[in-house]
Amino acid sequence: MNRTLYGNLIFELSKKGRKGYSLPEDYDRTHSTAELPEALRRKEAARLPECDELTVVRHYTNLSHNNFGVNDGFYPLGSCTMKYNPVINEELAGLKAFAGLHPLQPAETCQGALEVYYNLQESLAELAGLSQFTLNPCAGAHGELTGLMVIRAYHESRGDVRTKVLIPDSAHGTNPASAAVCGLEVVEVKSDANGTVDLDDLKRLVQQEGPNIAAMMMTNPNTLGIFEPHVLEITTLVHEAGGLMYYDGANLNALLGEARPGDMGFDVMHINLHKTFSTPHGGGGPGSGPVGVRKGLEAFLPMPRVVEIPAEGEDEGCFKVDWGTSVDGERGSEIAVGSFFGNFGVMLKAYAYILSLGREHIKEVGPLAVLNANYIKERLKDDYLLPIHGVCKHEVVFDGLVDKSTGVTTMDVAKRLLDYGYHAPTIYFPLLFHESLMIEPTENESKETLDGFIDVMHRIAQEAKSDPELVKTAPHDTPIGRVDDVLAAKQALTTYWKSIE
Ligand SMILES: Cc1ncc(COP(=O)(O)O)c(C=O)c1O
């Protein structure tokens, strides 16, 4: 591939008058815009690049080769897990009978899809130990907002005004953001030396905020990959103060089929189907953040829901869409956010994943995810600083290199990994350590893949000692070298046109 030529921006490849199509001479150019109201029509032609077909195809093929996805190689991103996506799931989700559905289609014409939807709601409720799920939210953060709105509606229904949300300092950034968007005030709970919730700090805050506490949001295992040993004490403390417990179940890999948030005392939770259930996360692709609630909170879930028609009725074995009414008599969708059926394709993949594992094998996910993370932890801990010892769950966090004398940072290690054909792990998150380097292998990777990655991490640690400049100036073998992140954030240039005028 001629990267020098076709790797240029499409605007740089543009030559006035060049085109990649030919239309009949009598083609009516006004035809396609004829029905647009005058006010909406362009006054002058759009300034589009003008290229021949081969240039366009080569340019975009070239660009696609610069991508790195979970199907290209090991992608050890922690927290924003990149999951294995079995090809069969993609094929199922792409079936015309599913892909061509319309959300407002009459229920009798899409019984199969409604059955999948219903069964997934039920499966998630069973896996979570909760009463009911809505599949409407389209991402984890969307689920958090929905869940917090459910909690707010619950308190309001009791005439109880509560405005504070307790959130551990190790939480994912979306937790405080969702609370703020929901109009709630964030109160930070400190972590202790083990990286888990500092119980004394929590007790002090519960004492201080008491009747103002709407909820506490928790991730368990937390973002350091550590299971909260005092989770039952925490949920009891918050419940005694009248607050609800929210479980951020973005990453359920470590617990799947083994432990259930409902049994730990959580009232409301979301799950990222695009992390735990086989759709890769990230890249702005479609997501799904179903929200579940314990018994007694079902009325606060957004509508619509898919329900099974009772067995005695004529339509036994059928499913319908329940548009519902909320507690104050309005349609339940008053508290719904976003599209009302969510991203159905992601749900199909999740359901296929659950069915293909089955009730027995789904229990193997957690131990394998934990084994893989601990294998990496044990084999890298001599070169990479392990701030918290003991067994981690699905992910492991290092605090940069053990030997920091040559000034090589976590950012440098991450960039050097690109030269070796690996995607970088999550870096500088969680914020508890200065040089956080977070690795999540997931349950799907083979020992050979993990060994290959570990060898490269060791090699980079050696390079950091013997030739630090090599690591500090990486990457060297990628189409673009080290970019200036700060400049990119400060001067985001999202349109090129202006800059070449
Ligand atoms: C712990 C945790 N919570 C919430 C989220 C938010 O999920 P989403 O990116 O789908 O909004 C993530 C995402 O990476 C996460 O790791």
Ligand as a Chemical Component Dictionary entry (heavy atoms), coordinates in Angstrom:
data_LIG
# 
_chem_comp.id                   LIG 
_chem_comp.type                 NON-POLYMER 
_chem_comp.pdbx_formal_charge   0 
_chem_comp.three_letter_code    LIG 
# 
loop_
_chem_comp_atom.comp_id 
_chem_comp_atom.atom_id 
_chem_comp_atom.alt_atom_id 
_chem_comp_atom.type_symbol 
_chem_comp_atom.charge 
_chem_comp_atom.model_Cartn_x 
_chem_comp_atom.model_Cartn_y 
_chem_comp_atom.model_Cartn_z 
_chem_comp_atom.pdbx_ordinal 
LIG C1 C1 C 0 -16.914 0.577 35.865 1  
LIG C2 C2 C 0 -17.562 1.254 34.689 2  
LIG N1 N1 N 0 -18.720 1.900 34.863 3  
LIG C3 C3 C 0 -19.354 2.508 33.838 4  
LIG C4 C4 C 0 -18.831 2.523 32.568 5  
LIG C5 C5 C 0 -19.555 3.274 31.479 6  
LIG O1 O1 O 0 -19.978 2.473 30.412 7  
LIG P1 P1 P 0 -20.217 3.107 28.966 8  
LIG O2 O2 O 0 -18.863 3.407 28.410 9  
LIG O3 O3 O 0 -20.938 2.060 28.184 10 
LIG O4 O4 O 0 -21.043 4.337 29.136 11 
LIG C6 C6 C 0 -17.618 1.876 32.334 12 
LIG C7 C7 C 0 -17.052 1.908 30.973 13 
LIG O5 O5 O 0 -16.041 1.633 30.595 14 
LIG C8 C8 C 0 -16.962 1.224 33.421 15 
LIG O6 O6 O 0 -15.792 0.587 33.266 16 
# 
loop_
_chem_comp_bond.comp_id 
_chem_comp_bond.atom_id_1 
_chem_comp_bond.atom_id_2 
_chem_comp_bond.value_order 
_chem_comp_bond.pdbx_ordinal 
LIG C1 C2 SING 1  
LIG C2 N1 SING 2  
LIG C2 C8 DOUB 3  
LIG N1 C3 DOUB 4  
LIG C3 C4 SING 5  
LIG C4 C5 SING 6  
LIG C4 C6 DOUB 7  
LIG C5 O1 SING 8  
LIG O1 P1 SING 9  
LIG P1 O2 DOUB 10 
LIG P1 O3 SING 11 
LIG P1 O4 SING 12 
LIG C6 C7 SING 13 
LIG C6 C8 SING 14 
LIG C7 O5 DOUB 15 
LIG C8 O6 SING 16 
# 
